[in-house]
Amino acid sequence: MKISSTNYFSCLFFLCLLLFVFVNSFEEQKNLKKSEFPDGFLFGTTTSAYQIEGGFLEDGKGLSNWDVFSHTNGRINNGDTGDIADDHYHRFQEDVELMHSIGLNSYRFSISWSRVLPRGRFGKVNLAGVTFYNKLIDSLLLKGITPFVTLNHHDHPHELEEKYGGWLNPVMQEEFSYFAQICFASFGDRVKYWTTINEPNMFAEMAYVRGVYPPARCSPPFGNCSAGNSDTEPLVAMHNMLLAHAKAAKLYREHFQPKHGGFIGIVVHSFMYKPLRNNDFDRDAANRAVLFTAAWVFDPLVHGDYPQEMRKYLLDALPRFTLDERKLIKDSIDFMGINHYGTLYAKDCIHSSCVCSNSSCIAGGDHPIHGYLITLAEKDGVSIGEPTGMSRFFVVPNGMEEIVDYMKKRYHNKPMFVTENGYASLNPTTAQADELQNDTKRVEFHKSYLASLARAIRKGADVRGYFIWSLMDNFEWTSGYELKFGLYYVDRATLNRVPKLSAKWYTDFLTNNSLNGEETGKLITFKYSSQANHLSDK
């Protein structure tokens, strides 16, 4: 076969261009420095209450929806629960020392609603719960670590589920506002960064579409639950969560922000999406995928209503805001929190229902709840990126730059924080702990995603912080303790925290030291002590 000189040089040019991009990306990661980020940039880690605290019935705490759900047979991998988790409730001071040894200047954590208000509005405030968070906040500030607080991270008092049906009932808006008021009044003088709800889009998907989070409501083809409607209930739950956010934000802005000078936002889970095929149908599907996930939350809170494309396909199933509600929700965030873990392909299901990569539009893509599309991790048998321990999380670093750029353009460059970004590894059954701690892939993951974020910032994106999920291995929802995201390995038998290579790397990055330098030896390894069983008085 004869190859024309034009095609030969075109191919050669393309290969050279790929090589240039690869080399340039490698050099960016290799030479990445903290100084490339703006002054005052927050570098931290993230956790959530149910996933690390334990102490699930101690000192007046009530049952949460996850306490009950995790004790239901077959719900959680290996029968794991968050009853003890990482025992952060008793060991928080040791964990603050871990953060300080890394060099973090911020820590994002959530407040357990059932620890502060075990029975919601109609019960008493649990002062022991308030005391715990006061001591945690004071310990952080003493070490120069800025608290970044989430009010609701998937957990709420179980009694609210039994009494009202949880987020399907509008009364949850008032319940959440009251909880927020207690937190603002108790901690607002020292907490300057608040997020109301973590990943309402993910919670709606997992709890009301797939039915794998409490209250486990769904319908075929998305899941096999005893009750629920996957086509409508997620929309109702989200509507109530958005209005709950807006009422809490109004309360904060009117009564607490003027004297405390803080900021309030919300956190969204957001993949980036690429068209499966190079055609207009899949390009539109990739755009719809973002609209039906991230913009589902951000559009109402910035622009005052749901995306037009959602209304086009969901019709009257999508709830409507009243005129007063639109005024309430519009511009109700000071910043956007973005939880980004990877990138997927999107395939249009409006104009095609063919089977692709063993996935079919019939398996949910023919329903409007997802925008008549399916998302895939493979094209022609090739993964979109390197796989991780989580089935739909693939390493695609440029997705970080792309999702931040998307948010910048759609929301007028409103301030952003990357509130979660992390690498999942499985708990190997045969590997020793020291092998698990040598997490080179996690190090490369964070280096490449930070380099991508730095590019977005250089292009003008107003990003003000980056938080790694997570400080330490913890209870990863339905995966239990099988999945590992932490910078610290937690021995399940002893609960000792042991730094992984990634903790050493993060320390060196934050202090501009070499990974092989002596500074890496200063990280703390905590072992259990009897003193950790008690909260220390300040």
C-alpha positions as CSV (number, residue, x, y, z in Angstrom):
1,M,0.0,0.0,0.0
2,K,1.3,3.4,-1.0
3,I,1.2,6.2,1.6
4,S,1.2,9.8,0.3
5,S,3.7,12.2,1.6
6,T,0.9,14.4,2.8
7,N,-0.6,11.7,5.0
8,Y,2.9,10.7,6.2
9,F,3.7,14.2,7.4
10,S,0.3,14.6,8.9
11,C,0.7,11.5,11.0
12,L,4.2,12.5,12.0
13,F,2.9,15.9,13.0
14,F,0.1,14.4,15.1
15,L,2.5,12.0,16.8
16,C,4.9,14.8,17.6
17,L,2.0,16.9,19.0
18,L,1.0,14.0,21.2
19,L,4.6,13.6,22.4
20,F,4.8,17.3,23.1
21,V,1.6,17.3,25.1
22,F,2.8,14.2,27.1
23,V,6.2,15.7,27.8
24,N,4.7,19.0,28.8
25,S,2.2,17.4,31.1
26,F,5.0,15.3,32.7
27,E,7.1,18.4,33.3
28,E,4.1,20.3,34.7
29,Q,3.5,17.5,37.3
30,K,7.2,17.1,38.1
31,N,7.8,20.8,38.6
32,L,4.4,21.6,40.3
33,K,4.8,23.9,43.3
34,K,2.5,25.4,45.9
35,S,3.6,28.8,44.8
36,E,1.7,28.3,41.5
37,F,-1.5,28.8,43.4
38,P,-2.9,32.1,44.6
39,D,-2.0,33.7,47.9
40,G,-4.4,32.6,50.6
41,F,-5.3,29.4,48.7
42,L,-6.7,26.7,51.0
43,F,-5.0,23.3,50.8
44,G,-6.8,20.7,52.9
45,T,-8.4,17.3,53.3
46,T,-12.0,16.3,53.7
47,T,-14.0,13.9,55.8
48,S,-17.6,13.5,56.9
49,A,-19.2,12.8,60.2
50,Y,-20.7,9.4,59.7
51,Q,-17.7,8.1,57.8
52,I,-15.1,8.8,60.6
53,E,-16.7,9.7,63.9
54,G,-18.1,6.6,65.4
55,G,-19.6,7.0,68.9
56,F,-22.9,6.4,67.3
57,L,-25.0,6.4,70.4
58,E,-22.7,8.2,72.8
59,D,-23.3,11.3,74.9
60,G,-26.9,11.8,73.8
61,K,-26.5,11.3,70.0
62,G,-29.6,9.9,68.3
63,L,-29.9,7.4,65.5
64,S,-29.2,8.7,62.0
65,N,-30.6,7.4,58.7
66,W,-27.2,5.7,58.1
67,D,-27.1,4.1,61.6
68,V,-30.3,2.3,60.8
69,F,-29.5,1.6,57.2
70,S,-26.0,0.1,57.8
71,H,-27.5,-2.3,60.3
72,T,-29.9,-3.7,57.7
73,N,-28.7,-7.0,56.4
74,G,-27.1,-7.0,53.0
75,R,-26.9,-3.2,52.6
76,I,-23.2,-2.7,53.2
77,N,-20.2,-4.7,52.0
78,N,-18.9,-7.2,54.6
79,G,-21.7,-6.1,56.9
80,D,-19.6,-3.0,57.9
81,T,-21.1,-0.1,59.9
82,G,-20.1,3.3,61.0
83,D,-20.6,2.5,64.7
84,I,-16.9,2.9,65.4
85,A,-15.6,4.1,62.0
86,D,-12.3,5.7,62.7
87,D,-13.2,6.7,66.2
88,H,-12.6,10.3,65.5
89,Y,-15.1,11.2,68.2
90,H,-12.6,10.1,70.8
91,R,-9.4,10.8,68.8
92,F,-10.1,14.1,67.2
93,Q,-7.1,15.8,68.9
94,E,-4.8,13.2,67.5
95,D,-6.3,13.7,64.0
96,V,-5.8,17.4,64.3
97,E,-2.1,16.7,65.0
98,L,-2.0,14.6,61.8
99,M,-3.3,17.5,59.8
100,H,-0.9,19.9,61.4
101,S,2.0,17.6,60.7
102,I,1.1,17.5,57.0
103,G,0.9,21.3,56.9
104,L,-2.7,21.7,56.0
105,N,-4.2,25.2,56.3
106,S,-7.8,24.0,56.1
107,Y,-9.9,21.0,57.1
108,R,-13.4,20.3,55.6
109,F,-15.6,18.2,57.9
110,S,-19.3,17.8,58.4
111,I,-21.5,18.1,61.5
112,S,-23.7,15.1,62.5
113,W,-27.2,16.4,62.5
114,S,-28.3,13.6,64.9
115,R,-25.5,14.4,67.3
116,V,-26.6,18.0,67.6
117,L,-30.3,17.6,67.2
118,P,-31.2,14.0,67.8
119,R,-34.9,14.5,67.3
120,G,-35.0,17.6,65.0
121,R,-36.9,20.7,65.8
122,F,-39.1,19.0,68.4
123,G,-36.3,17.7,70.6
124,K,-33.7,19.4,72.7
125,V,-30.3,20.5,71.5
126,N,-27.7,17.9,72.6
127,L,-25.1,20.1,74.4
128,A,-22.6,17.3,74.4
129,G,-22.7,17.2,70.6
130,V,-22.2,21.0,70.5
131,T,-19.3,20.7,72.9
132,F,-17.6,18.1,70.7
133,Y,-17.6,20.4,67.7
134,N,-16.6,23.4,69.7
135,K,-13.5,21.5,70.9
136,L,-12.7,20.3,67.4
137,I,-13.0,23.8,65.9
138,D,-10.9,25.3,68.7
139,S,-8.3,22.6,68.2
140,L,-8.1,23.3,64.5
141,L,-7.7,27.1,65.0
142,L,-5.1,26.6,67.6
143,K,-3.0,24.8,65.0
144,G,-3.7,27.5,62.3
145,I,-6.1,25.3,60.4
146,T,-9.2,26.9,58.9
147,P,-12.5,25.0,59.6
148,F,-14.5,24.5,56.4
149,V,-17.8,23.1,57.6
150,T,-20.6,21.1,55.9
151,L,-23.9,21.0,57.6
152,N,-25.3,17.9,55.9
153,H,-23.3,15.1,54.3
154,H,-25.9,12.4,53.5
155,D,-26.9,11.9,57.2
156,H,-29.9,13.2,59.1
157,P,-31.9,12.0,62.2
158,H,-33.7,8.8,61.5
159,E,-36.7,10.1,63.3
160,L,-37.2,12.7,60.5
161,E,-37.3,9.8,58.0
162,E,-39.9,7.9,60.1
163,K,-42.0,11.0,60.9
164,Y,-41.9,12.8,57.6
165,G,-40.5,10.6,54.9
166,G,-37.2,12.5,54.8
167,W,-36.4,14.8,51.8
168,L,-39.6,13.9,50.0
169,N,-41.5,16.1,52.5
170,P,-41.3,19.9,52.3
171,V,-41.2,20.1,56.1
172,M,-37.6,19.0,55.9
173,Q,-36.8,22.5,54.7
174,E,-37.8,23.9,58.1
175,E,-36.1,21.1,59.9
176,F,-32.8,21.9,58.1
177,S,-33.1,25.6,58.6
178,Y,-33.5,25.1,62.3
179,F,-30.5,22.8,62.4
180,A,-28.5,25.4,60.4
181,Q,-29.5,28.1,62.8
182,I,-28.2,26.1,65.8
183,C,-24.9,25.5,64.1
184,F,-24.5,29.2,62.9
185,A,-25.2,30.4,66.5
186,S,-22.9,27.8,68.1
187,F,-19.9,27.9,65.8
188,G,-20.3,30.8,63.4
189,D,-18.0,33.2,65.4
190,R,-15.1,30.9,64.4
191,V,-16.3,29.2,61.2
192,K,-16.0,31.4,58.1
193,Y,-16.7,28.8,55.4
194,W,-20.1,27.0,55.4
195,T,-21.5,24.5,52.9
196,T,-25.1,23.6,53.4
197,I,-25.5,20.2,51.7
198,N,-22.9,17.9,50.3
199,E,-23.7,16.5,46.9
200,P,-27.5,16.8,46.8
201,N,-27.4,15.5,43.2
202,M,-25.5,12.4,44.3
203,F,-27.7,11.8,47.3
204,A,-30.8,12.1,45.1
205,E,-29.3,9.6,42.6
206,M,-28.2,7.0,45.1
207,A,-31.2,7.3,47.5
208,Y,-34.1,7.8,45.1
209,V,-33.0,6.6,41.7
210,R,-30.8,3.6,42.4
211,G,-32.1,3.0,45.9
212,V,-28.7,2.0,47.4
213,Y,-28.6,4.8,50.0
214,P,-31.2,5.3,52.7
215,P,-34.2,5.5,52.4
216,A,-33.6,3.0,49.6
217,R,-36.4,4.0,47.3
218,C,-36.4,3.2,43.6
219,S,-38.2,1.6,40.7
220,P,-37.2,-0.6,37.7
221,P,-35.1,-0.5,35.6
222,F,-32.8,1.5,38.0
223,G,-33.2,-0.8,41.0
224,N,-35.4,-3.3,42.9
225,C,-36.8,-1.6,45.9
226,S,-39.9,-2.2,48.0
227,A,-41.2,1.3,47.2
228,G,-40.3,4.4,45.3
229,N,-40.4,6.0,41.9
230,S,-37.0,6.6,40.2
231,D,-38.6,8.9,37.6
232,T,-40.1,11.5,40.0
233,E,-38.9,11.1,43.6
234,P,-35.3,12.3,43.0
235,L,-36.8,15.5,41.5
236,V,-38.9,16.1,44.6
237,A,-36.1,15.4,47.0
238,M,-33.8,17.7,45.2
239,H,-36.4,20.5,45.1
240,N,-36.7,20.3,48.9
241,M,-32.9,20.2,49.4
242,L,-32.5,23.3,47.2
243,L,-35.1,25.2,49.1
244,A,-33.7,24.1,52.4
245,H,-30.3,25.4,51.3
246,A,-31.8,28.7,50.2
247,K,-33.7,29.2,53.5
248,A,-30.5,28.4,55.5
249,A,-28.5,30.8,53.3
250,K,-31.0,33.6,53.8
251,L,-30.9,33.0,57.6
252,Y,-27.1,33.1,57.5
253,R,-26.9,36.3,55.4
254,E,-29.4,38.2,57.4
255,H,-28.5,37.2,61.0
256,F,-24.9,35.9,61.0
257,Q,-22.9,36.9,58.0
258,P,-23.0,40.7,58.9
259,K,-21.3,40.1,62.2
260,H,-19.2,37.0,61.4
261,G,-18.1,37.9,57.8
262,G,-18.2,34.4,56.5
263,F,-19.3,32.7,53.3
264,I,-21.9,30.1,52.4
265,G,-22.2,27.7,49.5
266,I,-23.2,24.2,48.4
267,V,-21.2,21.2,47.1
268,V,-22.0,19.3,43.9
269,H,-20.6,16.0,42.7
270,S,-19.5,16.5,39.1
271,F,-17.9,14.3,36.6
272,M,-16.8,15.8,33.3
273,Y,-18.3,14.2,30.2
274,K,-16.9,13.6,26.7
275,P,-19.0,12.5,23.7
276,L,-18.7,8.8,23.0
277,R,-18.7,9.4,19.2
278,N,-17.7,12.4,17.2
279,N,-21.2,13.5,16.3
280,D,-23.7,16.1,17.2
281,F,-25.9,13.7,19.1
282,D,-23.3,12.5,21.5
283,R,-21.9,16.1,21.9
284,D,-25.4,17.2,22.9
285,A,-25.5,14.2,25.3
286,A,-22.3,15.2,26.9
287,N,-23.6,18.6,27.5
288,R,-26.9,17.3,28.9
289,A,-25.0,15.0,31.2
290,V,-23.5,18.0,33.0
291,L,-26.9,19.9,32.9
292,F,-28.7,16.9,34.5
293,T,-26.1,16.6,37.3
294,A,-24.2,19.7,38.3
295,A,-26.4,22.4,36.7
296,W,-29.4,20.7,38.3
297,V,-28.1,22.2,41.5
298,F,-26.1,25.3,40.5
299,D,-28.5,26.7,37.9
300,P,-31.3,27.4,40.4
301,L,-29.0,28.7,43.0
302,V,-27.2,31.1,40.6
303,H,-29.8,31.8,37.9
304,G,-33.0,31.2,39.8
305,D,-34.4,28.1,37.9
306,Y,-33.6,24.7,36.6
307,P,-31.9,24.4,33.2
308,Q,-34.3,24.8,30.3
309,E,-33.1,21.4,28.9
310,M,-34.3,19.7,32.0
311,R,-37.7,21.2,31.7
312,K,-37.8,20.2,28.0
313,Y,-37.4,16.5,28.7
314,L,-38.8,16.2,32.2
315,L,-41.9,18.4,31.6
316,D,-44.2,18.6,34.6
317,A,-42.4,15.9,36.5
318,L,-39.8,18.6,37.3
319,P,-41.2,20.7,40.2
320,R,-41.7,24.4,39.7
321,F,-40.5,27.2,41.9
322,T,-43.0,29.9,42.8
323,L,-42.1,33.5,42.1
324,D,-41.1,34.0,45.8
325,E,-39.1,30.8,45.8
326,R,-37.2,31.9,42.7
327,K,-36.3,35.2,44.4
328,L,-35.2,33.2,47.4
329,I,-32.9,30.7,45.6
330,K,-31.4,33.0,43.0
331,D,-27.8,34.1,44.0
332,S,-28.1,32.1,47.2
333,I,-24.5,30.9,47.2
334,D,-21.3,32.9,47.7
335,F,-19.2,30.1,46.2
336,M,-19.5,26.7,44.5
337,G,-18.0,23.5,45.9
338,I,-17.0,20.9,43.3
339,N,-16.4,17.3,44.1
340,H,-14.6,15.9,41.0
341,Y,-13.3,12.3,40.7
342,G,-13.2,11.5,37.0
343,T,-14.5,11.8,33.5
344,L,-16.9,9.5,31.5
345,Y,-18.2,9.2,28.0
346,A,-21.8,10.2,27.3
347,K,-23.9,8.5,24.6
348,D,-27.2,9.9,23.2
349,C,-30.3,7.8,23.6
350,I,-32.8,10.0,21.9
351,H,-31.7,9.1,18.4
352,S,-30.3,5.7,19.1
353,S,-30.8,2.7,21.3
354,C,-28.0,0.5,20.1
355,V,-25.9,-1.6,22.5
356,C,-22.4,0.0,23.2
357,S,-19.7,-1.4,25.4
358,N,-22.2,-3.9,26.9
359,S,-24.4,-1.0,28.0
360,S,-27.7,-0.3,26.4
361,C,-30.0,2.7,26.3
362,I,-32.7,0.4,27.5
363,A,-31.1,0.2,30.9
364,G,-32.3,3.6,32.1
365,G,-31.1,5.7,29.2
366,D,-34.6,5.6,27.7
367,H,-35.9,7.5,30.8
368,P,-35.9,11.3,31.1
369,I,-34.5,11.4,34.6
370,H,-31.0,11.2,33.2
371,G,-31.7,13.2,30.1
372,Y,-32.1,10.3,27.7
373,L,-28.4,9.3,27.7
374,I,-26.1,6.7,29.2
375,T,-22.6,7.3,30.5
376,L,-19.8,4.8,29.8
377,A,-16.2,4.3,30.8
378,E,-15.0,2.6,27.6
379,K,-15.0,3.2,23.9
380,D,-14.2,0.4,21.5
381,G,-12.9,-1.7,24.4
382,V,-10.5,1.0,25.7
383,S,-11.0,2.7,29.0
384,I,-11.3,6.5,29.1
385,G,-8.4,6.5,31.6
386,E,-6.6,4.4,34.0
387,P,-9.0,2.5,36.3
388,T,-9.0,2.9,40.1
389,G,-10.5,0.9,42.9
390,M,-13.9,2.3,42.2
391,S,-15.8,1.1,39.1
392,R,-16.7,4.4,37.6
393,F,-13.7,6.5,38.7
394,F,-11.0,6.7,36.0
395,V,-7.9,8.9,36.0
396,V,-8.5,11.6,33.4
397,P,-6.6,14.7,34.7
398,N,-7.6,17.2,32.1
399,G,-11.2,16.6,33.2
400,M,-10.4,18.8,36.2
401,E,-9.4,21.8,34.0
402,E,-12.5,21.2,31.8
403,I,-15.1,21.0,34.5
404,V,-13.6,24.1,36.2
405,D,-13.6,26.0,32.9
406,Y,-17.2,24.9,32.3
407,M,-18.3,26.3,35.7
408,K,-16.3,29.5,35.1
409,K,-18.2,30.2,31.9
410,R,-21.7,29.1,33.0
411,Y,-21.7,30.8,36.3
412,H,-19.8,34.1,35.6
413,N,-16.6,32.9,37.3
414,K,-18.2,32.7,40.8
415,P,-15.6,31.7,43.3
416,M,-15.0,27.9,43.4
417,F,-13.4,25.4,45.8
418,V,-12.5,21.9,44.8
419,T,-14.0,20.4,47.9
420,E,-13.2,16.7,47.1
421,N,-10.7,15.0,44.7
422,G,-9.3,11.6,45.5
423,Y,-8.0,8.3,44.3
424,A,-9.7,5.0,45.3
425,S,-7.7,1.8,45.9
426,L,-9.1,-1.5,47.0
427,N,-8.2,-3.2,50.3
428,P,-6.1,-6.1,49.0
429,T,-6.8,-9.3,50.8
430,T,-3.2,-10.6,50.5
431,A,-1.1,-7.4,50.6
432,Q,0.5,-6.3,53.8
433,A,-0.1,-2.8,55.2
434,D,3.3,-1.6,54.1
435,E,2.4,-2.3,50.5
436,L,-0.9,-0.5,50.9
437,Q,1.0,2.5,52.2
438,N,3.3,2.8,49.2
439,D,0.5,4.4,47.2
440,T,2.4,5.8,44.3
441,K,-0.6,5.9,42.0
442,R,-2.4,8.1,44.5
443,V,0.5,10.5,44.5
444,E,0.6,10.6,40.7
445,F,-3.2,11.1,40.7
446,H,-3.1,14.2,42.9
447,K,0.0,15.6,41.2
448,S,-1.7,15.4,37.8
449,Y,-5.0,16.8,39.0
450,L,-3.4,19.6,40.8
451,A,-1.4,20.5,37.6
452,S,-4.7,20.5,35.6
453,L,-6.3,22.7,38.2
454,A,-3.3,25.1,38.1
455,R,-3.8,25.4,34.3
456,A,-7.5,26.4,34.9
457,I,-6.4,29.0,37.4
458,R,-3.9,30.4,35.0
459,K,-6.7,30.7,32.4
460,G,-8.6,32.9,34.9
461,A,-10.8,30.5,36.9
462,D,-11.4,31.9,40.4
463,V,-10.6,28.8,42.4
464,R,-9.7,29.3,46.0
465,G,-9.0,25.9,47.5
466,Y,-8.3,22.2,47.0
467,F,-9.3,19.5,49.4
468,I,-8.2,15.9,49.1
469,W,-10.6,13.1,49.9
470,S,-9.7,11.9,52.4
471,L,-7.5,12.6,55.4
472,M,-7.7,8.9,56.3
473,D,-9.3,5.6,55.2
474,N,-12.8,5.5,56.4
475,F,-16.3,4.0,56.0
476,E,-17.0,4.4,52.2
477,W,-20.8,4.1,52.3
478,T,-22.0,0.9,50.7
479,S,-18.4,-0.2,50.1
480,G,-17.8,-0.2,53.8
481,Y,-14.0,-0.3,54.6
482,E,-13.1,-2.0,51.3
483,L,-12.3,1.2,49.4
484,K,-9.3,3.3,50.5
485,F,-9.0,7.0,49.7
486,G,-7.0,8.2,52.7
487,L,-3.6,9.8,53.0
488,Y,-3.4,7.8,56.2
489,Y,-3.9,4.1,56.5
490,V,-6.2,3.1,59.4
491,D,-5.6,-0.4,60.9
492,R,-9.1,-1.7,61.5
493,A,-7.9,-3.8,64.4
494,T,-6.1,-1.1,66.3
495,L,-7.4,2.1,64.6
496,N,-3.8,3.3,64.4
497,R,-3.2,5.9,61.8
498,V,-0.1,5.4,59.6
499,P,1.0,7.8,57.0
500,K,1.1,6.6,53.4
501,L,3.5,7.8,50.8
502,S,0.8,10.3,49.6
503,A,0.8,11.9,53.1
504,K,4.5,12.4,52.8
505,W,4.1,13.8,49.2
506,Y,1.4,16.3,50.3
507,T,3.6,17.5,53.2
508,D,6.5,18.0,50.8
509,F,4.3,19.8,48.3
510,L,2.9,22.1,51.0
511,T,6.4,22.9,52.3
512,N,8.2,22.8,48.9
513,N,10.6,20.1,50.1
514,S,11.9,17.1,48.1
515,L,10.0,13.9,48.6
516,N,13.2,12.2,49.6
517,G,14.2,15.0,52.0
518,E,14.4,14.7,55.7
519,E,11.1,16.5,56.2
520,T,9.1,13.5,55.2
521,G,10.2,11.8,58.4
522,K,8.3,14.3,60.6
523,L,4.8,12.9,59.9
524,I,3.1,11.5,62.9
525,T,2.0,7.9,63.4
526,F,-0.6,7.7,66.1
527,K,-1.3,4.5,68.1
528,Y,-4.1,3.9,70.4
529,S,-3.9,5.2,74.0
530,S,-6.4,5.1,76.8
531,Q,-6.4,8.9,76.9
532,A,-8.0,8.8,73.4
533,N,-11.2,7.5,75.0
534,H,-12.0,10.9,76.5
535,L,-12.6,14.3,75.2
536,S,-10.0,16.7,76.6
537,D,-11.0,19.9,78.3
538,K,-9.7,23.1,76.9
